[in-house]
Amino acid sequence: MKVHLEIIGPLDEDLPEELKATPRELSLPEPTSLHTFLTEVLKFRDTDKVVLVNGRYRAPNEALRPGDRVQIFPRLDGG
């Protein structure tokens, strides 16, 4: 299955080298959970990121679906 990845902000430096090129359309085995995608495919270890799938929050244990668009950006704080 193919999913589209969009990195927003300075998170590219955290990606494995082969994923730094754009556009990012990744082939994944089915099923792949959001958590597995973030930790095993993208190698993100910290959780201080906002992750949306098709513009909405999803639980980490939910499986990604073909054609999903995953957006990842740094958590924004302020007041």
C-alpha positions, 0 to 999 in steps of 0.5 A: 500500500502507498501512503503520502508523507508530509513533514512540516517544519524542521523535522527532516533532520530526524528522518532516515537519509532515504526519506529526506527527498520529496515528494514522499510516497512510501510503500508499506506492508498491510497492515501497518499501524500509525505507531509502527510507521512512526517508530520503525519506518521513520525512526522517530523516537520522541513523541513531541510531534503532532501527527495527522492522518488525512487532516485528523488525529488517529490513535497510534494503534490504528492501521494506515490505509492505502492513499492516506496522507500523513502530516507530521509537524513539531508541537507548537506551544505558546500563549 
